[in-house]
Amino acid sequence: MLYNLPQRSNEVLQEILYTSENIVDTFLDKQYKTLIKLAKIELLSFYDTLERDSNGRITEKGSTEWVTKIAILENKLISILQGVDYNVGINNYLSDYEKIKQLNYELHTKLNGIVDFDKLEESLTQKERFITSKVLYELKQGGIKLNFVEPTKRVLISAITLGSSITDAKKQITELYKLNDETNSNRLKSYIGQVARDGVYSYNGAINQTIADGYGLTKYAYLGGVVADSRPFCKKYHGTEIEKKDLNGILTTYLGSPNLSAGMFRVSPSDYENNFLTYRGGWNCRHIAIPIN
């Protein structure tokens, strides 16, 4: 069933969507530049430790000292992720969640006539802590190591074992961090962006889940943005009203198909149903499921 928000409510929704994307884009641009700047400082020091011949070719492969040097560099790159310069951006990003909360409260006041949000704060705070903990883990310990530390190590280990020149090693690192001209992105930047977007939209979802549970709302308007690579679920249900009683059947169908479940979280239909307003269409989803009367 198609669903159209009343004009004043839709204006607030558009502000929520704009603010959500703006928070992500602002954080992503600054955070990526900060990370690469800090990494290059450590790499310049690392290059100076490498033995080389008169032609500038690395001559470390004949010994095992380079293993220790790589390990030291790895620890320094990991230290960047725990440092003040890197973390100030994350803290600013997380503080912007308050803007998201207030806009969602405004939406539900206009749309559902809800004015008492104080009784929801304890439950919402618990959800917010979980989301922020996940964001912090992914940006400081989890996937960031796989997308930043490990690729950097692989390029340098390859250069050392092949006896490449320092110049070539630097070029390979530059290529690793280079942004695609068309997308202005790369693997590392895309990862940071996904974590940031999932955090913001999961928080939108946590607010909506808390309101739905607190006020017994069992119908959801599935609204937001459709892009070229939107997953099948989002294309199908964009702009529609979904009833909670129908969710299990819908999710069982989609999660049971490798094609239909593209991009969705790999959990059971019952888990997805219980957390639908937070999970929505899955990774990097730009939709919001809004509880409605």
C-alpha positions as CSV (number, residue, x, y, z in Angstrom):
1,M,0.0,0.0,0.0
2,L,1.4,3.4,-1.0
3,Y,1.9,6.0,1.6
4,N,2.3,9.8,1.4
5,L,3.3,11.8,4.4
6,P,1.3,15.0,5.1
7,Q,3.2,18.0,3.8
8,R,4.5,19.4,7.1
9,S,5.6,16.0,8.2
10,N,7.3,15.4,4.9
11,E,9.2,18.6,5.3
12,V,10.6,17.4,8.6
13,L,11.4,14.0,7.0
14,Q,13.3,15.6,4.2
15,E,15.3,17.6,6.8
16,I,16.1,14.3,8.6
17,L,17.3,12.7,5.4
18,Y,19.3,15.8,4.5
19,T,20.9,16.1,7.9
20,S,21.7,12.4,8.1
21,E,23.6,12.5,4.8
22,N,25.2,15.8,5.6
23,I,26.5,14.4,8.9
24,V,27.9,11.4,7.0
25,D,29.5,13.4,4.2
26,T,31.1,16.0,6.5
27,F,32.6,13.4,8.7
28,L,33.7,11.2,5.9
29,D,35.6,13.9,4.0
30,K,37.4,15.2,7.1
31,Q,38.1,11.8,8.7
32,Y,39.6,10.3,5.5
33,K,41.9,13.3,5.0
34,T,43.0,13.2,8.6
35,L,43.7,9.5,8.5
36,I,45.8,9.7,5.3
37,K,47.7,12.7,6.5
38,L,48.6,11.0,9.8
39,A,49.5,7.8,7.9
40,K,51.8,9.6,5.5
41,I,53.7,11.1,8.4
42,E,54.4,7.6,9.9
43,L,55.3,6.2,6.4
44,L,57.9,8.9,5.8
45,S,59.7,7.8,9.0
46,F,59.3,4.2,8.0
47,Y,60.9,4.7,4.5
48,D,64.0,6.2,6.2
49,T,64.5,2.9,8.2
50,L,64.8,0.7,5.1
51,E,68.2,-0.3,3.8
52,R,68.8,0.4,0.1
53,D,71.5,0.2,-2.5
54,S,73.0,3.0,-4.5
55,N,70.2,2.7,-7.0
56,G,67.6,3.2,-4.3
57,R,66.3,-0.4,-4.4
58,I,65.3,-1.9,-1.0
59,T,67.8,-4.5,0.2
60,E,66.0,-5.7,3.3
61,K,64.9,-9.1,1.9
62,G,68.3,-10.8,2.8
63,S,67.6,-10.5,6.5
64,T,64.7,-10.6,8.9
65,E,65.0,-7.1,10.3
66,W,62.4,-5.8,8.0
67,V,59.8,-8.0,9.8
68,T,60.5,-6.1,13.0
69,K,60.3,-2.8,11.1
70,I,56.9,-3.7,9.6
71,A,55.6,-4.7,13.1
72,I,56.7,-1.4,14.5
73,L,55.0,0.4,11.7
74,E,51.8,-1.6,12.2
75,N,51.7,-0.6,15.9
76,K,52.2,3.1,14.9
77,L,49.3,2.9,12.4
78,I,47.1,1.3,15.0
79,S,48.1,4.0,17.4
80,I,46.8,6.6,15.0
81,L,43.4,5.0,15.4
82,Q,43.6,5.6,19.1
83,G,45.0,9.1,19.0
84,V,43.5,12.5,19.6
85,D,43.7,13.8,16.1
86,Y,41.8,10.9,14.6
87,N,39.3,10.6,17.4
88,V,38.2,14.3,17.5
89,G,36.4,13.7,14.3
90,I,34.6,10.6,15.6
91,N,33.5,12.5,18.7
92,N,32.1,15.4,16.7
93,Y,30.3,12.9,14.4
94,L,28.7,11.2,17.4
95,S,27.7,14.5,19.0
96,D,25.6,15.2,15.9
97,Y,23.3,12.4,16.8
98,E,21.5,14.8,19.0
99,K,20.3,16.7,15.9
100,I,18.9,13.5,14.5
101,K,17.0,12.8,17.7
102,Q,15.4,16.2,17.9
103,L,14.3,16.1,14.3
104,N,12.7,12.7,14.8
105,Y,10.9,14.0,17.9
106,E,9.6,16.9,15.8
107,L,8.4,14.5,13.1
108,H,6.5,12.3,15.5
109,T,4.9,15.3,17.1
110,K,3.6,16.5,13.8
111,L,2.7,13.1,12.4
112,N,1.5,11.1,15.4
113,G,0.7,13.9,17.9
114,I,3.4,12.5,20.4
115,V,4.7,15.1,22.8
116,D,5.9,13.1,25.7
117,F,9.4,11.7,24.8
118,D,10.8,11.7,28.3
119,K,9.5,8.2,29.1
120,L,11.4,6.9,26.1
121,E,14.9,8.2,27.1
122,E,16.1,5.3,29.2
123,S,15.3,2.8,26.5
124,L,16.7,5.0,23.7
125,T,19.9,5.7,25.7
126,Q,20.6,1.9,25.8
127,K,20.2,1.6,22.1
128,E,22.3,4.6,21.5
129,R,25.1,3.2,23.6
130,F,25.1,0.0,21.5
131,I,25.2,1.9,18.2
132,T,28.0,4.2,19.3
133,S,30.0,1.3,20.7
134,K,29.7,-0.5,17.3
135,V,30.8,2.6,15.4
136,L,33.8,3.1,17.7
137,Y,34.8,-0.5,17.4
138,E,34.6,-0.5,13.6
139,L,36.4,2.8,13.2
140,K,39.1,2.1,15.8
141,Q,39.6,-1.7,16.0
142,G,37.5,-3.8,13.7
143,G,37.1,-3.3,10.0
144,I,39.3,-0.3,9.9
145,K,42.4,-2.5,10.4
146,L,41.3,-4.7,7.5
147,N,40.8,-1.7,5.2
148,F,43.6,0.5,6.3
149,V,46.4,-1.2,8.3
150,E,46.5,-4.5,6.5
151,P,46.5,-3.2,2.9
152,T,49.2,-0.7,3.8
153,K,51.3,-3.6,5.2
154,R,50.8,-5.8,2.2
155,V,52.0,-3.1,-0.2
156,L,55.1,-2.5,1.8
157,I,55.9,-6.2,2.4
158,S,55.6,-6.8,-1.4
159,A,57.9,-3.9,-2.1
160,I,60.5,-5.2,0.4
161,T,60.4,-8.8,-0.8
162,L,60.6,-7.9,-4.4
163,G,63.4,-5.5,-3.9
164,S,61.5,-2.5,-5.3
165,S,62.9,1.0,-5.2
166,I,61.8,3.4,-2.5
167,T,60.3,5.5,-5.2
168,D,58.2,2.6,-6.5
169,A,57.1,1.7,-2.9
170,K,55.9,5.3,-2.4
171,K,54.0,5.2,-5.7
172,Q,52.3,2.0,-4.7
173,I,51.2,3.6,-1.4
174,T,49.9,6.7,-3.2
175,E,48.0,4.4,-5.6
176,L,46.5,2.5,-2.6
177,Y,45.2,5.7,-1.1
178,K,44.2,7.3,-4.4
179,L,40.5,8.2,-4.8
180,N,38.6,7.2,-7.9
181,D,38.1,10.2,-10.2
182,E,34.5,9.3,-10.8
183,T,33.3,8.3,-7.4
184,N,35.8,10.3,-5.3
185,S,36.2,7.2,-3.2
186,N,38.2,4.0,-2.7
187,R,37.9,0.9,-0.5
188,L,39.0,2.6,2.7
189,K,36.9,5.7,2.2
190,S,33.9,3.6,1.2
191,Y,34.3,1.6,4.4
192,I,34.5,4.7,6.7
193,G,31.4,6.0,4.9
194,Q,29.4,2.8,5.3
195,V,30.2,2.7,9.1
196,A,29.2,6.4,9.4
197,R,26.0,6.0,7.4
198,D,25.0,2.7,9.2
199,G,25.5,4.5,12.5
200,V,23.3,7.5,11.6
201,Y,20.5,5.5,10.0
202,S,20.6,2.9,12.7
203,Y,20.1,5.7,15.2
204,N,17.2,7.0,13.2
205,G,15.8,3.4,13.4
206,A,16.5,3.1,17.1
207,I,14.5,6.3,17.8
208,N,11.6,5.0,15.7
209,Q,11.8,1.5,17.3
210,T,11.6,3.1,20.8
211,I,8.6,5.2,19.8
212,A,6.8,2.3,18.1
213,D,7.3,0.1,21.2
214,G,6.5,2.9,23.7
215,Y,3.3,3.9,21.9
216,G,2.2,0.6,20.4
217,L,2.5,1.7,16.7
218,T,2.3,-1.3,14.4
219,K,2.3,0.3,10.9
220,Y,5.4,1.7,9.2
221,A,6.0,4.1,6.4
222,Y,9.1,3.0,4.4
223,L,10.5,6.2,3.1
224,G,13.9,7.6,2.1
225,G,16.3,7.5,-0.8
226,V,16.5,5.1,-3.8
227,V,19.8,5.1,-5.6
228,A,21.1,3.2,-8.7
229,D,22.3,0.2,-6.6
230,S,19.4,0.1,-4.1
231,R,18.7,-3.5,-3.0
232,P,15.5,-5.3,-4.2
233,F,13.8,-4.9,-0.8
234,C,14.2,-1.1,-0.9
235,K,13.0,-0.8,-4.5
236,K,9.9,-2.9,-3.8
237,Y,8.8,-1.2,-0.6
238,H,10.0,2.3,-1.1
239,G,7.1,4.7,-0.5
240,T,4.8,2.1,1.0
241,E,3.1,1.3,4.2
242,I,4.0,-2.0,5.9
243,E,2.1,-3.5,8.7
244,K,3.9,-5.3,11.5
245,K,1.8,-8.4,11.1
246,D,3.0,-8.8,7.5
247,L,6.7,-8.4,8.3
248,N,7.5,-12.0,9.1
249,G,6.1,-13.3,5.8
250,I,7.8,-10.6,3.8
251,L,11.1,-11.1,5.5
252,T,10.9,-14.9,5.2
253,T,10.5,-14.5,1.5
254,Y,13.3,-12.0,1.0
255,L,15.8,-13.6,3.4
256,G,15.2,-17.0,1.8
257,S,16.3,-15.8,-1.6
258,P,20.0,-15.1,-2.4
259,N,19.0,-12.5,-5.0
260,L,16.2,-10.8,-3.0
261,S,18.2,-10.6,0.2
262,A,21.1,-8.8,-1.5
263,G,22.5,-6.2,0.9
264,M,20.3,-7.3,3.8
265,F,21.6,-8.5,7.2
266,R,22.2,-12.3,7.4
267,V,19.9,-13.0,10.4
268,S,16.8,-15.0,10.9
269,P,13.4,-13.5,9.8
270,S,12.3,-13.3,13.5
271,D,15.4,-11.3,14.4
272,Y,15.0,-9.0,11.4
273,E,11.3,-8.6,12.3
274,N,12.1,-7.6,15.9
275,N,14.7,-5.1,14.8
276,F,13.2,-4.0,11.4
277,L,13.1,-0.3,12.2
278,T,16.8,-0.4,12.9
279,Y,17.8,-2.9,10.3
280,R,15.6,-1.6,7.4
281,G,17.1,-2.7,4.1
282,G,20.5,-3.7,5.5
283,W,24.0,-2.3,5.1
284,N,24.3,1.3,3.9
285,C,20.5,1.6,3.6
286,R,19.2,5.2,3.2
287,H,15.6,4.4,4.1
288,I,13.8,5.2,7.3
289,A,10.8,3.0,8.6
290,I,8.6,5.5,10.4
291,P,5.9,4.2,12.8
292,I,2.5,5.7,12.0
293,N,-0.9,5.7,13.6
